[in-house]
Amino acid sequence: MIGGSLIVLGFYSRPAAFIASGTMAFAYFIAHAPQNFFPLLNRGDAAILFCFLFLYIAAAGPGAFSINKK
């Protein structure tokens, strides 16, 4: 909840998004991948989507309307 709030507000969003991306990858491999590797078959498509979305935010930055823009 804290990481999501930081990402939405744009306050230290790069580190928060990187940690959230790792958390979603961990959640996918622990909860969904043992059933089946493919996300459509094991219902892990949301975890993969959020993992790559957070990884994009970590790479691209928070944007123009963030609290600590540079």
PDB file of N, H, CA, C and O in Angstrom:
ATOM      1  N   MET A   1       0.814  -1.185   0.000  1.00  0.00           N
ATOM      2  CA  MET A   1       0.000   0.000   0.000  1.00  0.00           C
ATOM      3  C   MET A   1       0.863   1.257   0.000  1.00  0.00           C
ATOM      4  O   MET A   1       0.516   2.258  -0.627  1.00  0.00           O
ATOM      5  N   ILE A   2       1.967   1.199   0.692  1.00  0.00           N
ATOM      6  H   ILE A   2       2.249   0.386   1.201  1.00  0.00           H
ATOM      7  CA  ILE A   2       2.859   2.359   0.732  1.00  0.00           C
ATOM      8  C   ILE A   2       3.517   2.550  -0.626  1.00  0.00           C
ATOM      9  O   ILE A   2       3.614   3.674  -1.118  1.00  0.00           O
ATOM     10  N   GLY A   3       3.972   1.451  -1.235  1.00  0.00           N
ATOM     11  H   GLY A   3       3.894   0.538  -0.835  1.00  0.00           H
ATOM     12  CA  GLY A   3       4.609   1.552  -2.543  1.00  0.00           C
ATOM     13  C   GLY A   3       3.654   2.078  -3.603  1.00  0.00           C
ATOM     14  O   GLY A   3       4.041   2.905  -4.428  1.00  0.00           O
ATOM     15  N   GLY A   4       2.418   1.611  -3.590  1.00  0.00           N
ATOM     16  H   GLY A   4       2.104   0.939  -2.920  1.00  0.00           H
ATOM     17  CA  GLY A   4       1.426   2.104  -4.546  1.00  0.00           C
ATOM     18  C   GLY A   4       1.130   3.576  -4.366  1.00  0.00           C
ATOM     19  O   GLY A   4       0.953   4.300  -5.346  1.00  0.00           O
ATOM     20  N   SER A   5       1.075   4.027  -3.120  1.00  0.00           N
ATOM     21  H   SER A   5       1.219   3.438  -2.325  1.00  0.00           H
ATOM     22  CA  SER A   5       0.849   5.446  -2.862  1.00  0.00           C
ATOM     23  C   SER A   5       2.023   6.288  -3.342  1.00  0.00           C
ATOM     24  O   SER A   5       1.826   7.370  -3.896  1.00  0.00           O
ATOM     25  N   LEU A   6       3.243   5.801  -3.135  1.00  0.00           N
ATOM     26  H   LEU A   6       3.403   4.922  -2.685  1.00  0.00           H
ATOM     27  CA  LEU A   6       4.411   6.533  -3.605  1.00  0.00           C
ATOM     28  C   LEU A   6       4.436   6.618  -5.124  1.00  0.00           C
ATOM     29  O   LEU A   6       4.809   7.650  -5.682  1.00  0.00           O
ATOM     30  N   ILE A   7       4.044   5.549  -5.793  1.00  0.00           N
ATOM     31  H   ILE A   7       3.740   4.710  -5.340  1.00  0.00           H
ATOM     32  CA  ILE A   7       4.034   5.547  -7.253  1.00  0.00           C
ATOM     33  C   ILE A   7       2.977   6.502  -7.781  1.00  0.00           C
ATOM     34  O   ILE A   7       3.236   7.247  -8.727  1.00  0.00           O
ATOM     35  N   VAL A   8       1.803   6.492  -7.194  1.00  0.00           N
ATOM     36  H   VAL A   8       1.593   5.887  -6.426  1.00  0.00           H
ATOM     37  CA  VAL A   8       0.720   7.372  -7.657  1.00  0.00           C
ATOM     38  C   VAL A   8       1.073   8.842  -7.450  1.00  0.00           C
ATOM     39  O   VAL A   8       0.806   9.673  -8.318  1.00  0.00           O
ATOM     40  N   LEU A   9       1.663   9.162  -6.316  1.00  0.00           N
ATOM     41  H   LEU A   9       1.879   8.488  -5.611  1.00  0.00           H
ATOM     42  CA  LEU A   9       2.011  10.556  -6.030  1.00  0.00           C
ATOM     43  C   LEU A   9       3.269  11.004  -6.760  1.00  0.00           C
ATOM     44  O   LEU A   9       3.470  12.202  -6.960  1.00  0.00           O
ATOM     45  N   GLY A  10       4.105  10.077  -7.154  1.00  0.00           N
ATOM     46  H   GLY A  10       3.941   9.104  -6.991  1.00  0.00           H
ATOM     47  CA  GLY A  10       5.339  10.434  -7.834  1.00  0.00           C
ATOM     48  C   GLY A  10       6.437  10.833  -6.878  1.00  0.00           C
ATOM     49  O   GLY A  10       7.327  11.599  -7.247  1.00  0.00           O
ATOM     50  N   PHE A  11       6.396  10.340  -5.676  1.00  0.00           N
ATOM     51  H   PHE A  11       5.673   9.717  -5.376  1.00  0.00           H
ATOM     52  CA  PHE A  11       7.397  10.647  -4.656  1.00  0.00           C
ATOM     53  C   PHE A  11       8.271   9.415  -4.479  1.00  0.00           C
ATOM     54  O   PHE A  11       7.821   8.399  -3.948  1.00  0.00           O
ATOM     55  N   TYR A  12       9.532   9.506  -4.927  1.00  0.00           N
ATOM     56  H   TYR A  12       9.897  10.331  -5.358  1.00  0.00           H
ATOM     57  CA  TYR A  12      10.442   8.346  -4.969  1.00  0.00           C
ATOM     58  C   TYR A  12       9.801   7.190  -5.723  1.00  0.00           C
ATOM     59  O   TYR A  12       9.817   6.046  -5.268  1.00  0.00           O
ATOM     60  N   SER A  13       9.245   7.503  -6.865  1.00  0.00           N
ATOM     61  H   SER A  13       9.231   8.432  -7.234  1.00  0.00           H
ATOM     62  CA  SER A  13       8.503   6.485  -7.597  1.00  0.00           C
ATOM     63  C   SER A  13       9.413   5.475  -8.290  1.00  0.00           C
ATOM     64  O   SER A  13       9.005   4.330  -8.479  1.00  0.00           O
ATOM     65  N   ARG A  14      10.621   5.852  -8.673  1.00  0.00           N
ATOM     66  H   ARG A  14      10.953   6.783  -8.519  1.00  0.00           H
ATOM     67  CA  ARG A  14      11.503   4.877  -9.325  1.00  0.00           C
ATOM     68  C   ARG A  14      11.874   3.730  -8.391  1.00  0.00           C
ATOM     69  O   ARG A  14      11.706   2.574  -8.778  1.00  0.00           O
ATOM     70  N   PRO A  15      12.370   3.988  -7.181  1.00  0.00           N
ATOM     71  CA  PRO A  15      12.670   2.850  -6.300  1.00  0.00           C
ATOM     72  C   PRO A  15      11.418   2.078  -5.880  1.00  0.00           C
ATOM     73  O   PRO A  15      11.448   0.852  -5.772  1.00  0.00           O
ATOM     74  N   ALA A  16      10.324   2.796  -5.646  1.00  0.00           N
ATOM     75  H   ALA A  16      10.299   3.792  -5.734  1.00  0.00           H
ATOM     76  CA  ALA A  16       9.090   2.116  -5.243  1.00  0.00           C
ATOM     77  C   ALA A  16       8.562   1.233  -6.369  1.00  0.00           C
ATOM     78  O   ALA A  16       8.088   0.128  -6.109  1.00  0.00           O
ATOM     79  N   ALA A  17       8.635   1.697  -7.610  1.00  0.00           N
ATOM     80  H   ALA A  17       9.021   2.595  -7.821  1.00  0.00           H
ATOM     81  CA  ALA A  17       8.170   0.904  -8.746  1.00  0.00           C
ATOM     82  C   ALA A  17       9.078  -0.294  -8.979  1.00  0.00           C
ATOM     83  O   ALA A  17       8.602  -1.364  -9.357  1.00  0.00           O
ATOM     84  N   PHE A  18      10.380  -0.129  -8.759  1.00  0.00           N
ATOM     85  H   PHE A  18      10.767   0.740  -8.452  1.00  0.00           H
ATOM     86  CA  PHE A  18      11.304  -1.255  -8.927  1.00  0.00           C
ATOM     87  C   PHE A  18      11.021  -2.339  -7.893  1.00  0.00           C
ATOM     88  O   PHE A  18      11.031  -3.525  -8.221  1.00  0.00           O
ATOM     89  N   ILE A  19      10.772  -1.948  -6.663  1.00  0.00           N
ATOM     90  H   ILE A  19      10.763  -0.984  -6.396  1.00  0.00           H
ATOM     91  CA  ILE A  19      10.450  -2.920  -5.610  1.00  0.00           C
ATOM     92  C   ILE A  19       9.098  -3.573  -5.887  1.00  0.00           C
ATOM     93  O   ILE A  19       8.939  -4.778  -5.688  1.00  0.00           O
ATOM     94  N   ALA A  20       8.127  -2.788  -6.345  1.00  0.00           N
ATOM     95  H   ALA A  20       8.256  -1.810  -6.507  1.00  0.00           H
ATOM     96  CA  ALA A  20       6.811  -3.346  -6.665  1.00  0.00           C
ATOM     97  C   ALA A  20       6.897  -4.318  -7.844  1.00  0.00           C
ATOM     98  O   ALA A  20       6.188  -5.325  -7.870  1.00  0.00           O
ATOM     99  N   SER A  21       7.753  -4.024  -8.810  1.00  0.00           N
ATOM    100  H   SER A  21       8.329  -3.206  -8.788  1.00  0.00           H
ATOM    101  CA  SER A  21       7.933  -4.933  -9.938  1.00  0.00           C
ATOM    102  C   SER A  21       8.512  -6.261  -9.474  1.00  0.00           C
ATOM    103  O   SER A  21       8.056  -7.321  -9.901  1.00  0.00           O
ATOM    104  N   GLY A  22       9.500  -6.209  -8.617  1.00  0.00           N
ATOM    105  H   GLY A  22       9.871  -5.347  -8.271  1.00  0.00           H
ATOM    106  CA  GLY A  22      10.067  -7.440  -8.071  1.00  0.00           C
ATOM    107  C   GLY A  22       9.069  -8.221  -7.242  1.00  0.00           C
ATOM    108  O   GLY A  22       9.058  -9.452  -7.269  1.00  0.00           O
ATOM    109  N   THR A  23       8.237  -7.514  -6.510  1.00  0.00           N
ATOM    110  H   THR A  23       8.247  -6.514  -6.488  1.00  0.00           H
ATOM    111  CA  THR A  23       7.219  -8.165  -5.699  1.00  0.00           C
ATOM    112  C   THR A  23       6.202  -8.893  -6.576  1.00  0.00           C
ATOM    113  O   THR A  23       5.785 -10.006  -6.254  1.00  0.00           O
ATOM    114  N   MET A  24       5.803  -8.268  -7.679  1.00  0.00           N
ATOM    115  H   MET A  24       6.141  -7.364  -7.940  1.00  0.00           H
ATOM    116  CA  MET A  24       4.842  -8.909  -8.567  1.00  0.00           C
ATOM    117  C   MET A  24       5.460 -10.095  -9.303  1.00  0.00           C
ATOM    118  O   MET A  24       4.779 -11.090  -9.547  1.00  0.00           O
ATOM    119  N   ALA A  25       6.738 -10.002  -9.658  1.00  0.00           N
ATOM    120  H   ALA A  25       7.292  -9.193  -9.460  1.00  0.00           H
ATOM    121  CA  ALA A  25       7.408 -11.154 -10.280  1.00  0.00           C
ATOM    122  C   ALA A  25       7.507 -12.307  -9.289  1.00  0.00           C
ATOM    123  O   ALA A  25       7.289 -13.462  -9.655  1.00  0.00           O
ATOM    124  N   PHE A  26       7.830 -12.003  -8.052  1.00  0.00           N
ATOM    125  H   PHE A  26       8.008 -11.064  -7.755  1.00  0.00           H
ATOM    126  CA  PHE A  26       7.896 -13.023  -7.007  1.00  0.00           C
ATOM    127  C   PHE A  26       6.526 -13.664  -6.789  1.00  0.00           C
ATOM    128  O   PHE A  26       6.420 -14.881  -6.640  1.00  0.00           O
ATOM    129  N   ALA A  27       5.480 -12.839  -6.771  1.00  0.00           N
ATOM    130  H   ALA A  27       5.565 -11.850  -6.892  1.00  0.00           H
ATOM    131  CA  ALA A  27       4.120 -13.360  -6.588  1.00  0.00           C
ATOM    132  C   ALA A  27       3.725 -14.272  -7.746  1.00  0.00           C
ATOM    133  O   ALA A  27       3.070 -15.292  -7.536  1.00  0.00           O
ATOM    134  N   TYR A  28       4.120 -13.910  -8.965  1.00  0.00           N
ATOM    135  H   TYR A  28       4.653 -13.081  -9.136  1.00  0.00           H
ATOM    136  CA  TYR A  28       3.789 -14.758 -10.111  1.00  0.00           C
ATOM    137  C   TYR A  28       4.473 -16.115  -9.992  1.00  0.00           C
ATOM    138  O   TYR A  28       3.832 -17.151 -10.167  1.00  0.00           O
ATOM    139  N   PHE A  29       5.767 -16.113  -9.697  1.00  0.00           N
ATOM    140  H   PHE A  29       6.287 -15.271  -9.555  1.00  0.00           H
ATOM    141  CA  PHE A  29       6.498 -17.374  -9.673  1.00  0.00           C
ATOM    142  C   PHE A  29       6.163 -18.231  -8.460  1.00  0.00           C
ATOM    143  O   PHE A  29       6.338 -19.449  -8.509  1.00  0.00           O
ATOM    144  N   ILE A  30       5.693 -17.637  -7.382  1.00  0.00           N
ATOM    145  H   ILE A  30       5.551 -16.648  -7.342  1.00  0.00           H
ATOM    146  CA  ILE A  30       5.312 -18.428  -6.211  1.00  0.00           C
ATOM    147  C   ILE A  30       3.873 -18.951  -6.336  1.00  0.00           C
ATOM    148  O   ILE A  30       3.613 -20.121  -6.054  1.00  0.00           O
ATOM    149  N   ALA A  31       2.953 -18.099  -6.753  1.00  0.00           N
ATOM    150  H   ALA A  31       3.164 -17.149  -6.982  1.00  0.00           H
ATOM    151  CA  ALA A  31       1.537 -18.475  -6.722  1.00  0.00           C
ATOM    152  C   ALA A  31       1.011 -19.045  -8.040  1.00  0.00           C
ATOM    153  O   ALA A  31       0.164 -19.938  -8.024  1.00  0.00           O
ATOM    154  N   HIS A  32       1.494 -18.547  -9.178  1.00  0.00           N
ATOM    155  H   HIS A  32       2.182 -17.821  -9.192  1.00  0.00           H
ATOM    156  CA  HIS A  32       0.874 -18.922 -10.448  1.00  0.00           C
ATOM    157  C   HIS A  32       1.705 -19.892 -11.274  1.00  0.00           C
ATOM    158  O   HIS A  32       1.147 -20.801 -11.889  1.00  0.00           O
ATOM    159  N   ALA A  33       3.006 -19.725 -11.304  1.00  0.00           N
ATOM    160  H   ALA A  33       3.459 -18.986 -10.804  1.00  0.00           H
ATOM    161  CA  ALA A  33       3.851 -20.545 -12.169  1.00  0.00           C
ATOM    162  C   ALA A  33       3.842 -22.029 -11.816  1.00  0.00           C
ATOM    163  O   ALA A  33       3.985 -22.840 -12.731  1.00  0.00           O
ATOM    164  N   PRO A  34       3.685 -22.450 -10.551  1.00  0.00           N
ATOM    165  CA  PRO A  34       3.627 -23.898 -10.301  1.00  0.00           C
ATOM    166  C   PRO A  34       2.423 -24.600 -10.960  1.00  0.00           C
ATOM    167  O   PRO A  34       2.493 -25.795 -11.248  1.00  0.00           O
ATOM    168  N   GLN A  35       1.342 -23.882 -11.197  1.00  0.00           N
ATOM    169  H   GLN A  35       1.285 -22.912 -10.964  1.00  0.00           H
ATOM    170  CA  GLN A  35       0.183 -24.496 -11.840  1.00  0.00           C
ATOM    171  C   GLN A  35       0.448 -24.736 -13.325  1.00  0.00           C
ATOM    172  O   GLN A  35       0.209 -25.829 -13.838  1.00  0.00           O
ATOM    173  N   ASN A  36       0.938 -23.715 -14.002  1.00  0.00           N
ATOM    174  H   ASN A  36       1.132 -22.827 -13.585  1.00  0.00           H
ATOM    175  CA  ASN A  36       1.265 -23.774 -15.414  1.00  0.00           C
ATOM    176  C   ASN A  36       2.127 -22.557 -15.712  1.00  0.00           C
ATOM    177  O   ASN A  36       1.947 -21.519 -15.075  1.00  0.00           O
ATOM    178  N   PHE A  37       3.060 -22.647 -16.660  1.00  0.00           N
ATOM    179  H   PHE A  37       3.207 -23.490 -17.177  1.00  0.00           H
ATOM    180  CA  PHE A  37       3.966 -21.533 -16.893  1.00  0.00           C
ATOM    181  C   PHE A  37       3.302 -20.373 -17.626  1.00  0.00           C
ATOM    182  O   PHE A  37       3.676 -19.220 -17.410  1.00  0.00           O
ATOM    183  N   PHE A  38       2.345 -20.647 -18.470  1.00  0.00           N
ATOM    184  H   PHE A  38       2.042 -21.584 -18.645  1.00  0.00           H
ATOM    185  CA  PHE A  38       1.748 -19.611 -19.300  1.00  0.00           C
ATOM    186  C   PHE A  38       0.700 -18.816 -18.523  1.00  0.00           C
ATOM    187  O   PHE A  38      -0.165 -19.404 -17.874  1.00  0.00           O
ATOM    188  N   PRO A  39       0.772 -17.474 -18.583  1.00  0.00           N
ATOM    189  CA  PRO A  39      -0.113 -16.636 -17.770  1.00  0.00           C
ATOM    190  C   PRO A  39      -1.601 -16.792 -18.076  1.00  0.00           C
ATOM    191  O   PRO A  39      -2.424 -16.670 -17.169  1.00  0.00           O
ATOM    192  N   LEU A  40      -1.963 -17.056 -19.317  1.00  0.00           N
ATOM    193  H   LEU A  40      -1.295 -17.155 -20.054  1.00  0.00           H
ATOM    194  CA  LEU A  40      -3.386 -17.206 -19.634  1.00  0.00           C
ATOM    195  C   LEU A  40      -3.971 -18.493 -19.073  1.00  0.00           C
ATOM    196  O   LEU A  40      -5.168 -18.564 -18.797  1.00  0.00           O
ATOM    197  N   LEU A  41      -3.146 -19.492 -18.905  1.00  0.00           N
ATOM    198  H   LEU A  41      -2.173 -19.434 -19.129  1.00  0.00           H
ATOM    199  CA  LEU A  41      -3.637 -20.767 -18.400  1.00  0.00           C
ATOM    200  C   LEU A  41      -3.634 -20.852 -16.876  1.00  0.00           C
ATOM    201  O   LEU A  41      -4.408 -21.617 -16.300  1.00  0.00           O
ATOM    202  N   ASN A  42      -2.768 -20.071 -16.212  1.00  0.00           N
ATOM    203  H   ASN A  42      -2.140 -19.449 -16.679  1.00  0.00           H
ATOM    204  CA  ASN A  42      -2.704 -20.139 -14.751  1.00  0.00           C
ATOM    205  C   ASN A  42      -3.301 -18.911 -14.069  1.00  0.00           C
ATOM    206  O   ASN A  42      -3.161 -18.748 -12.857  1.00  0.00           O
ATOM    207  N   ARG A  43      -3.958 -18.058 -14.825  1.00  0.00           N
ATOM    208  H   ARG A  43      -4.072 -18.190 -15.810  1.00  0.00           H
ATOM    209  CA  ARG A  43      -4.630 -16.851 -14.319  1.00  0.00           C
ATOM    210  C   ARG A  43      -3.650 -15.888 -13.651  1.00  0.00           C
ATOM    211  O   ARG A  43      -4.008 -15.216 -12.684  1.00  0.00           O
ATOM    212  N   GLY A  44      -2.436 -15.814 -14.149  1.00  0.00           N
ATOM    213  H   GLY A  44      -2.144 -16.360 -14.934  1.00  0.00           H
ATOM    214  CA  GLY A  44      -1.435 -14.907 -13.616  1.00  0.00           C
ATOM    215  C   GLY A  44      -1.179 -13.725 -14.515  1.00  0.00           C
ATOM    216  O   GLY A  44      -0.144 -13.067 -14.406  1.00  0.00           O
ATOM    217  N   ASP A  45      -2.122 -13.446 -15.414  1.00  0.00           N
ATOM    218  H   ASP A  45      -2.963 -13.980 -15.503  1.00  0.00           H
ATOM    219  CA  ASP A  45      -1.918 -12.363 -16.374  1.00  0.00           C
ATOM    220  C   ASP A  45      -1.869 -10.988 -15.704  1.00  0.00           C
ATOM    221  O   ASP A  45      -1.138 -10.112 -16.165  1.00  0.00           O
ATOM    222  N   ALA A  46      -2.614 -10.785 -14.649  1.00  0.00           N
ATOM    223  H   ALA A  46      -3.208 -11.497 -14.274  1.00  0.00           H
ATOM    224  CA  ALA A  46      -2.578  -9.490 -13.957  1.00  0.00           C
ATOM    225  C   ALA A  46      -1.236  -9.288 -13.249  1.00  0.00           C
ATOM    226  O   ALA A  46      -0.711  -8.174 -13.224  1.00  0.00           O
ATOM    227  N   ALA A  47      -0.688 -10.340 -12.686  1.00  0.00           N
ATOM    228  H   ALA A  47      -1.114 -11.244 -12.706  1.00  0.00           H
ATOM    229  CA  ALA A  47       0.607 -10.224 -12.014  1.00  0.00           C
ATOM    230  C   ALA A  47       1.703  -9.883 -13.013  1.00  0.00           C
ATOM    231  O   ALA A  47       2.562  -9.050 -12.723  1.00  0.00           O
ATOM    232  N   ILE A  48       1.688 -10.510 -14.178  1.00  0.00           N
ATOM    233  H   ILE A  48       0.990 -11.186 -14.414  1.00  0.00           H
ATOM    234  CA  ILE A  48       2.677 -10.211 -15.207  1.00  0.00           C
ATOM    235  C   ILE A  48       2.491  -8.793 -15.737  1.00  0.00           C
ATOM    236  O   ILE A  48       3.469  -8.079 -15.959  1.00  0.00           O
ATOM    237  N   LEU A  49       1.246  -8.385 -15.939  1.00  0.00           N
ATOM    238  H   LEU A  49       0.451  -8.965 -15.759  1.00  0.00           H
ATOM    239  CA  LEU A  49       0.962  -7.039 -16.429  1.00  0.00           C
ATOM    240  C   LEU A  49       1.496  -5.988 -15.465  1.00  0.00           C
ATOM    241  O   LEU A  49       2.174  -5.052 -15.888  1.00  0.00           O
ATOM    242  N   PHE A  50       1.199  -6.130 -14.180  1.00  0.00           N
ATOM    243  H   PHE A  50       0.648  -6.891 -13.837  1.00  0.00           H
ATOM    244  CA  PHE A  50       1.666  -5.159 -13.202  1.00  0.00           C
ATOM    245  C   PHE A  50       3.179  -5.206 -13.034  1.00  0.00           C
ATOM    246  O   PHE A  50       3.803  -4.174 -12.784  1.00  0.00           O
ATOM    247  N   CYS A  51       3.773  -6.378 -13.167  1.00  0.00           N
ATOM    248  H   CYS A  51       3.266  -7.216 -13.370  1.00  0.00           H
ATOM    249  CA  CYS A  51       5.226  -6.499 -13.079  1.00  0.00           C
ATOM    250  C   CYS A  51       5.896  -5.657 -14.160  1.00  0.00           C
ATOM    251  O   CYS A  51       6.809  -4.886 -13.863  1.00  0.00           O
ATOM    252  N   PHE A  52       5.459  -5.796 -15.400  1.00  0.00           N
ATOM    253  H   PHE A  52       4.718  -6.422 -15.641  1.00  0.00           H
ATOM    254  CA  PHE A  52       6.071  -5.031 -16.484  1.00  0.00           C
ATOM    255  C   PHE A  52       5.665  -3.563 -16.462  1.00  0.00           C
ATOM    256  O   PHE A  52       6.444  -2.709 -16.887  1.00  0.00           O
ATOM    257  N   LEU A  53       4.485  -3.253 -15.986  1.00  0.00           N
ATOM    258  H   LEU A  53       3.853  -3.947 -15.641  1.00  0.00           H
ATOM    259  CA  LEU A  53       4.076  -1.857 -15.858  1.00  0.00           C
ATOM    260  C   LEU A  53       4.930  -1.135 -14.819  1.00  0.00           C
ATOM    261  O   LEU A  53       5.384  -0.016 -15.058  1.00  0.00           O
ATOM    262  N   PHE A  54       5.148  -1.761 -13.682  1.00  0.00           N
ATOM    263  H   PHE A  54       4.779  -2.670 -13.487  1.00  0.00           H
ATOM    264  CA  PHE A  54       6.002  -1.162 -12.662  1.00  0.00           C
ATOM    265  C   PHE A  54       7.447  -1.071 -13.127  1.00  0.00           C
ATOM    266  O   PHE A  54       8.143  -0.112 -12.793  1.00  0.00           O
ATOM    267  N   LEU A  55       7.906  -2.048 -13.889  1.00  0.00           N
ATOM    268  H   LEU A  55       7.341  -2.827 -14.161  1.00  0.00           H
ATOM    269  CA  LEU A  55       9.265  -1.995 -14.425  1.00  0.00           C
ATOM    270  C   LEU A  55       9.406  -0.844 -15.420  1.00  0.00           C
ATOM    271  O   LEU A  55      10.452  -0.196 -15.470  1.00  0.00           O
ATOM    272  N   TYR A  56       8.381  -0.588 -16.199  1.00  0.00           N
ATOM    273  H   TYR A  56       7.532  -1.114 -16.159  1.00  0.00           H
ATOM    274  CA  TYR A  56       8.394   0.559 -17.109  1.00  0.00           C
ATOM    275  C   TYR A  56       8.445   1.873 -16.337  1.00  0.00           C
ATOM    276  O   TYR A  56       9.205   2.773 -16.696  1.00  0.00           O
ATOM    277  N   ILE A  57       7.652   1.990 -15.294  1.00  0.00           N
ATOM    278  H   ILE A  57       7.035   1.259 -15.002  1.00  0.00           H
ATOM    279  CA  ILE A  57       7.661   3.217 -14.488  1.00  0.00           C
ATOM    280  C   ILE A  57       9.019   3.402 -13.822  1.00  0.00           C
ATOM    281  O   ILE A  57       9.497   4.529 -13.698  1.00  0.00           O
ATOM    282  N   ALA A  58       9.644   2.313 -13.394  1.00  0.00           N
ATOM    283  H   ALA A  58       9.255   1.397 -13.495  1.00  0.00           H
ATOM    284  CA  ALA A  58      10.967   2.420 -12.787  1.00  0.00           C
ATOM    285  C   ALA A  58      11.999   2.894 -13.804  1.00  0.00           C
ATOM    286  O   ALA A  58      12.927   3.618 -13.441  1.00  0.00           O
ATOM    287  N   ALA A  59      11.860   2.507 -15.058  1.00  0.00           N
ATOM    288  H   ALA A  59      11.107   1.919 -15.353  1.00  0.00           H
ATOM    289  CA  ALA A  59      12.818   2.911 -16.082  1.00  0.00           C
ATOM    290  C   ALA A  59      12.520   4.301 -16.634  1.00  0.00           C
ATOM    291  O   ALA A  59      13.444   5.081 -16.864  1.00  0.00           O
ATOM    292  N   ALA A  60      11.256   4.619 -16.849  1.00  0.00           N
ATOM    293  H   ALA A  60      10.506   3.985 -16.662  1.00  0.00           H
ATOM    294  CA  ALA A  60      10.884   5.879 -17.497  1.00  0.00           C
ATOM    295  C   ALA A  60      10.796   7.053 -16.531  1.00  0.00           C
ATOM    296  O   ALA A  60      10.992   8.199 -16.937  1.00  0.00           O
ATOM    297  N   GLY A  61      10.514   6.796 -15.298  1.00  0.00           N
ATOM    298  H   GLY A  61      10.354   5.866 -14.968  1.00  0.00           H
ATOM    299  CA  GLY A  61      10.372   7.888 -14.329  1.00  0.00           C
ATOM    300  C   GLY A  61       8.927   8.226 -14.070  1.00  0.00           C
ATOM    301  O   GLY A  61       8.029   7.696 -14.723  1.00  0.00           O
ATOM    302  N   PRO A  62       8.700   9.106 -13.119  1.00  0.00           N
ATOM    303  CA  PRO A  62       7.339   9.376 -12.673  1.00  0.00           C
ATOM    304  C   PRO A  62       6.507  10.242 -13.602  1.00  0.00           C
ATOM    305  O   PRO A  62       5.286  10.093 -13.625  1.00  0.00           O
ATOM    306  N   GLY A  63       7.104  11.128 -14.359  1.00  0.00           N
ATOM    307  H   GLY A  63       8.096  11.250 -14.340  1.00  0.00           H
ATOM    308  CA  GLY A  63       6.341  11.983 -15.250  1.00  0.00           C
ATOM    309  C   GLY A  63       6.368  13.430 -14.822  1.00  0.00           C
ATOM    310  O   GLY A  63       7.033  13.798 -13.853  1.00  0.00           O
ATOM    311  N   ALA A  64       5.639  14.245 -15.554  1.00  0.00           N
ATOM    312  H   ALA A  64       5.099  13.947 -16.341  1.00  0.00           H
ATOM    313  CA  ALA A  64       5.688  15.693 -15.347  1.00  0.00           C
ATOM    314  C   ALA A  64       4.909  16.157 -14.124  1.00  0.00           C
ATOM    315  O   ALA A  64       5.216  17.220 -13.584  1.00  0.00           O
ATOM    316  N   PHE A  65       3.928  15.414 -13.673  1.00  0.00           N
ATOM    317  H   PHE A  65       3.678  14.551 -14.112  1.00  0.00           H
ATOM    318  CA  PHE A  65       3.071  15.850 -12.577  1.00  0.00           C
ATOM    319  C   PHE A  65       3.426  15.205 -11.239  1.00  0.00           C
ATOM    320  O   PHE A  65       2.572  15.109 -10.357  1.00  0.00           O
ATOM    321  N   SER A  66       4.662  14.768 -11.079  1.00  0.00           N
ATOM    322  H   SER A  66       5.355  14.846 -11.796  1.00  0.00           H
ATOM    323  CA  SER A  66       5.052  14.112  -9.826  1.00  0.00           C
ATOM    324  C   SER A  66       5.462  15.149  -8.785  1.00  0.00           C
ATOM    325  O   SER A  66       5.710  16.311  -9.108  1.00  0.00           O
ATOM    326  N   ILE A  67       5.528  14.714  -7.551  1.00  0.00           N
ATOM    327  H   ILE A  67       5.326  13.771  -7.289  1.00  0.00           H
ATOM    328  CA  ILE A  67       5.891  15.615  -6.465  1.00  0.00           C
ATOM    329  C   ILE A  67       7.350  16.014  -6.536  1.00  0.00           C
ATOM    330  O   ILE A  67       7.671  17.189  -6.365  1.00  0.00           O
ATOM    331  N   ASN A  68       8.241  15.068  -6.786  1.00  0.00           N
ATOM    332  H   ASN A  68       7.979  14.113  -6.925  1.00  0.00           H
ATOM    333  CA  ASN A  68       9.676  15.403  -6.831  1.00  0.00           C
ATOM    334  C   ASN A  68      10.236  15.237  -8.227  1.00  0.00           C
ATOM    335  O   ASN A  68      11.150  14.444  -8.454  1.00  0.00           O
ATOM    336  N   LYS A  69       9.674  15.999  -9.169  1.00  0.00           N
ATOM    337  H   LYS A  69       8.931  16.643  -8.985  1.00  0.00           H
ATOM    338  CA  LYS A  69      10.176  15.938 -10.534  1.00  0.00           C
ATOM    339  C   LYS A  69      11.518  16.650 -10.629  1.00  0.00           C
ATOM    340  O   LYS A  69      11.819  17.566  -9.863  1.00  0.00           O
ATOM    341  N   LYS A  70      12.314  16.201 -11.592  1.00  0.00           N
ATOM    342  H   LYS A  70      12.070  15.456 -12.214  1.00  0.00           H
ATOM    343  CA  LYS A  70      13.650  16.791 -11.733  1.00  0.00           C
ATOM    344  C   LYS A  70      13.783  17.513 -13.030  1.00  0.00           C
ATOM    345  O   LYS A  70      14.841  18.072 -13.320  1.00  0.00           O
TER     346      LYS A  70
END
